[in-house]
């Protein structure tokens, strides 16, 4: 009698399908301090070596949508009231925390409220006011130079074009995109330390040069998403996906991340690594937006030590 062939076992896929959105309970509207409600305990790596370009783009856009659910309140973490204040604060944020800048700028803007006032400042007095942010001599030169340029070439107004902003002393593409995206409504990708790190961890690019990272990422996402994408990625980098020890076990987008496992994967240990509102701690702004779910920073709270007085003014902030 002929043998009946055994039924074939369905092939098991190499990786689990990535969800379209963050896992349930990962929304950022949860109470401050609770952190993500759910995180994958043994999330598979999301990007196999044979991932196609189309697959990467789709996964990248799913990450953006998931981050939008986790951080619907994402915003620039520098306090400002007008374009000049944001421009100055962004220049000061190089190689220091946004909190340190926010603690420094109230006295600075009270003394020099306009470009004309700052352009006429005594260099030593200006240096003393911004000393807590580090690199104060280089930053003072940039502030004096950009203020004079605004006064002499732009009628005392911050220009709303990238090609004009990058001609100002101490202003590179990162600073220009911050200003354009947050006061002029011009979409821009802000590639700071956090954005560059996460773009590589997410498998969007291998580039390390900020301008190349910006160009590559700009081809992945619609222009309308650029500014908010920047805020979401930076928020995630500061709160969960840290440089030295990412909290992988508490990450709501772990199933989408090809770098899962580079950090702490134990959920309980990972939750202890969360920062700012995700860890039940104050944020960086002294005057945060009304929809921010965490607490405002204290004026005198610790913000990290000032750095030595040598740096490129447009270097990426480390907060």
Wavefront OBJ file of the C-alpha trace (Angstrom):
o trace
v 0.000 0.000 0.000
v 1.464 3.383 -0.954
v 2.304 5.680 1.944
v 0.208 8.783 2.488
v 2.497 11.831 2.309
v 2.726 13.823 5.542
v 1.170 17.290 5.445
v 3.646 20.091 4.873
v 4.370 22.377 7.794
v 3.896 26.062 6.935
v 7.148 27.977 6.723
v 7.856 30.152 9.756
v 8.721 33.746 8.828
v 12.209 34.883 9.783
v 10.964 37.931 11.664
v 7.688 38.872 13.227
v 5.606 41.390 11.373
v 6.063 44.892 12.739
v 2.905 46.537 14.085
v 1.505 49.576 12.337
v 1.489 51.615 15.529
v 3.024 51.574 18.972
v 1.850 48.746 21.250
v -1.346 49.499 23.126
v -0.785 51.431 26.289
v 2.302 53.167 24.892
v 0.507 56.444 24.238
v 2.131 59.467 25.832
v -1.080 60.643 27.452
v -0.421 58.261 30.319
v 0.246 59.800 33.694
v 3.689 61.405 34.039
v 6.186 59.082 35.632
v 4.539 55.819 34.594
v 6.512 55.534 31.368
v 5.437 53.242 28.525
v 2.785 50.809 29.679
v 3.982 47.906 27.551
v 7.267 47.029 25.921
v 8.341 43.944 24.055
v 10.162 41.574 26.401
v 11.832 39.726 23.561
v 11.225 41.877 20.517
v 12.627 40.479 17.278
v 14.953 42.567 15.217
v 12.765 44.423 12.775
v 15.103 44.895 9.827
v 16.663 41.721 8.387
v 19.759 42.097 6.287
v 17.747 41.727 3.094
v 15.302 44.559 3.897
v 14.448 46.409 0.710
v 14.464 50.147 0.301
v 10.672 50.137 0.164
v 10.516 48.003 3.296
v 12.810 50.396 5.140
v 10.738 53.421 4.113
v 7.525 51.758 5.247
v 9.092 50.771 8.555
v 10.504 54.282 9.041
v 7.088 55.814 8.518
v 5.554 53.347 10.963
v 8.142 54.451 13.510
v 7.167 58.074 12.929
v 3.483 57.266 13.420
v 4.258 55.309 16.580
v 6.362 58.155 17.979
v 3.497 60.557 17.238
v 1.329 58.442 19.547
v 3.986 58.280 22.243
v 4.867 61.991 22.075
v 1.830 63.929 20.819
v 3.120 66.889 22.839
v 6.643 66.920 21.314
v 7.972 70.478 21.094
v 11.208 72.489 21.105
v 12.598 72.348 24.637
v 14.042 75.846 24.606
v 12.036 78.678 26.174
v 11.430 81.532 23.721
v 8.885 84.226 22.901
v 10.012 85.437 19.476
v 12.318 84.425 16.585
v 15.310 86.333 17.975
v 15.073 84.575 21.321
v 14.853 81.142 19.703
v 17.821 81.920 17.439
v 19.958 83.032 20.385
v 18.853 80.141 22.608
v 19.643 77.602 19.894
v 23.143 79.008 19.425
v 23.665 78.805 23.191
v 22.431 75.182 23.297
v 25.587 73.836 21.627
v 27.347 71.362 23.928
v 25.057 71.941 26.903
v 21.536 71.085 28.017
v 18.424 72.983 27.020
v 17.682 73.350 30.727
v 20.958 75.176 31.300
v 20.100 77.509 28.439
v 16.587 78.095 29.788
v 18.052 79.023 33.164
v 20.442 81.474 31.495
v 18.327 83.289 28.913
v 15.856 85.178 31.166
v 18.599 87.488 32.455
v 20.190 87.639 28.995
v 17.001 88.744 27.250
v 16.128 91.173 30.039
v 19.469 92.918 29.403
v 19.456 92.594 25.594
v 15.884 92.205 24.298
v 16.604 93.085 20.649
v 19.360 92.458 18.089
v 20.275 96.135 18.304
v 20.737 95.869 22.061
v 22.827 92.719 21.854
v 24.969 94.042 19.005
v 25.950 96.968 21.243
v 26.697 94.782 24.277
v 29.995 94.913 26.097
v 31.676 91.588 25.193
v 32.835 90.861 28.730
v 29.401 91.512 30.194
v 27.794 89.307 27.562
v 30.306 86.541 28.242
v 29.555 86.661 31.959
v 25.819 86.330 31.377
v 26.181 83.256 29.142
v 29.108 81.662 31.013
v 26.925 78.859 32.502
v 26.274 77.461 29.008
v 29.953 76.777 28.372
v 32.131 77.869 25.434
v 31.031 81.361 26.421
v 33.716 83.278 24.511
v 32.995 81.565 21.194
v 29.253 81.871 21.775
v 29.550 85.549 22.706
v 31.382 86.243 19.446
v 28.621 84.476 17.546
v 25.866 86.381 19.344
v 27.559 89.732 18.772
v 28.146 88.886 15.120
v 24.671 87.579 14.348
v 23.028 90.484 16.203
v 25.048 93.002 14.219
v 24.178 91.189 10.987
v 20.470 91.216 11.853
v 20.708 94.926 12.602
v 22.727 95.887 9.544
v 21.473 93.484 6.863
v 17.974 92.451 7.900
v 16.497 95.526 9.567
v 16.678 93.981 13.027
v 14.466 91.041 12.026
v 15.321 87.332 11.882
v 15.052 86.246 8.237
v 12.733 83.403 7.313
v 14.937 81.790 4.657
v 17.546 79.090 5.154
v 19.989 80.720 2.754
v 19.879 83.927 4.805
v 20.037 82.331 8.235
v 23.157 80.297 7.491
v 25.045 83.504 6.635
v 24.760 84.634 10.257
v 27.806 84.000 12.495
v 27.438 80.792 14.512
v 24.362 79.627 12.594
v 24.481 76.351 10.664
v 21.745 74.252 9.113
v 20.744 72.702 12.439
v 20.106 76.061 14.076
v 18.482 77.450 10.934
v 16.064 74.515 10.701
v 15.098 74.903 14.367
v 14.166 78.534 13.771
v 12.444 77.949 10.435
v 10.372 75.028 11.655
v 9.268 76.514 14.960
v 8.615 80.184 14.239
v 8.153 80.422 10.468
v 6.357 77.163 9.746
v 8.966 76.143 7.177
v 9.540 72.356 7.398
v 13.041 71.334 8.331
v 14.936 68.351 9.748
v 17.025 69.178 12.798
v 19.960 66.786 12.975
v 21.381 67.089 16.461
v 23.243 64.415 18.423
v 20.047 62.533 19.279
v 18.523 62.625 15.806
v 21.694 61.387 14.139
v 22.108 58.570 16.646
v 18.531 57.332 16.307
v 18.506 57.649 12.512
v 21.395 55.181 12.469
v 19.891 52.893 15.126
v 16.611 52.791 13.218
v 18.471 51.770 10.077
v 17.472 54.860 8.109
v 21.063 55.732 7.208
v 24.683 54.888 7.951
v 25.770 58.495 7.451
v 27.451 60.386 10.285
v 27.727 63.832 8.704
v 24.669 65.874 9.832
v 24.028 67.337 6.379
v 24.141 63.899 4.768
v 21.815 62.512 7.456
v 19.423 65.396 6.779
v 19.470 64.765 3.035
v 18.901 61.005 3.363
v 16.073 61.309 5.902
v 14.414 64.037 3.832
v 13.952 61.468 1.045
v 12.161 59.047 3.383
v 9.479 61.319 4.852
v 7.023 63.822 3.390
v 8.176 67.404 3.811
v 5.129 68.192 5.923
v 6.444 65.769 8.578
v 10.007 67.071 8.856
v 9.645 69.469 11.798
v 7.505 67.236 13.998
v 9.564 64.173 13.069
v 12.601 66.024 14.424
v 10.865 66.788 17.719
v 9.611 63.219 18.141
v 12.967 61.596 17.428
v 14.820 64.013 19.728
v 12.244 63.452 22.482
v 12.694 59.695 22.140
v 16.473 59.994 22.198
v 16.415 62.076 25.362
v 13.849 59.989 27.220
v 14.271 56.358 26.184
v 16.859 55.684 23.462
v 19.857 57.087 25.317
v 23.357 57.197 23.886
v 25.133 54.957 26.406
v 22.349 52.749 27.746
v 19.098 52.769 25.804
v 16.046 51.507 27.672
v 15.136 48.846 25.097
v 12.937 46.890 27.505
v 10.712 49.928 28.081
v 10.648 51.112 24.471
v 7.204 51.222 22.827
v 8.682 50.962 19.331
v 11.003 48.029 20.070
v 9.289 45.720 17.517
v 10.169 48.217 14.781
v 13.790 48.758 15.779
v 16.640 46.755 14.224
v 18.907 47.816 17.109
v 16.760 46.292 19.847
v 19.058 44.665 22.397
v 21.838 47.258 22.306
v 20.554 48.478 25.653
v 18.805 47.107 28.731
v 16.095 44.646 27.705
v 14.744 43.729 31.143
v 11.504 45.759 31.473
v 11.911 46.597 35.161
v 15.548 47.624 34.824
v 14.770 49.546 31.637
v 11.997 51.563 33.295
v 14.536 52.868 35.785
v 16.492 54.386 32.897
v 13.627 56.552 31.632
v 14.137 60.302 31.844
v 12.026 63.434 32.112
v 8.262 62.885 32.177
v 8.706 59.213 31.232
v 10.689 58.741 34.424
v 8.469 60.950 36.556
v 10.936 63.836 36.456
v 10.650 67.506 35.392
v 11.303 68.479 31.799
v 13.820 70.998 30.516
v 11.581 74.004 29.983
v 10.814 76.486 32.716
v 7.686 77.445 30.783
v 6.536 74.301 28.922
v 3.491 74.209 26.612
v 0.107 73.723 28.238
v -0.264 70.157 26.914
v 3.098 68.949 28.262
v 2.286 66.039 30.620
v 5.291 66.492 32.911
v 6.382 69.163 35.341
v 8.219 72.357 34.506
v 11.895 72.430 35.413
v 12.939 74.370 38.484
v 14.962 77.529 37.921
v 17.789 76.325 40.109
v 17.697 72.605 39.318
v 20.852 70.844 38.204
v 21.482 71.026 34.494
v 24.873 69.481 34.065
v 28.245 71.130 34.228
v 29.366 73.834 31.855
v 31.820 72.777 29.201
v 35.239 74.332 28.490
v 35.410 77.456 26.364
v 36.271 75.798 23.041
v 33.661 74.559 20.574
v 31.939 75.175 17.311
v 28.887 77.329 18.167
v 26.584 75.272 15.976
v 27.602 71.919 17.449
v 24.790 69.602 18.448
v 23.504 69.961 21.999
v 24.025 67.082 24.410
v 20.887 67.330 26.506
l 1 2 3 4 5 6 7 8 9 10 11 12 13 14 15 16 17 18 19 20 21 22 23 24 25 26 27 28 29 30 31 32 33 34 35 36 37 38 39 40 41 42 43 44 45 46 47 48 49 50 51 52 53 54 55 56 57 58 59 60 61 62 63 64 65 66 67 68 69 70 71 72 73 74 75 76 77 78 79 80 81 82 83 84 85 86 87 88 89 90 91 92 93 94 95 96 97 98 99 100 101 102 103 104 105 106 107 108 109 110 111 112 113 114 115 116 117 118 119 120 121 122 123 124 125 126 127 128 129 130 131 132 133 134 135 136 137 138 139 140 141 142 143 144 145 146 147 148 149 150 151 152 153 154 155 156 157 158 159 160 161 162 163 164 165 166 167 168 169 170 171 172 173 174 175 176 177 178 179 180 181 182 183 184 185 186 187 188 189 190 191 192 193 194 195 196 197 198 199 200 201 202 203 204 205 206 207 208 209 210 211 212 213 214 215 216 217 218 219 220 221 222 223 224 225 226 227 228 229 230 231 232 233 234 235 236 237 238 239 240 241 242 243 244 245 246 247 248 249 250 251 252 253 254 255 256 257 258 259 260 261 262 263 264 265 266 267 268 269 270 271 272 273 274 275 276 277 278 279 280 281 282 283 284 285 286 287 288 289 290 291 292 293 294 295 296 297 298 299 300 301 302 303 304 305 306 307 308 309 310 311 312 313 314 315 316 317 318 319
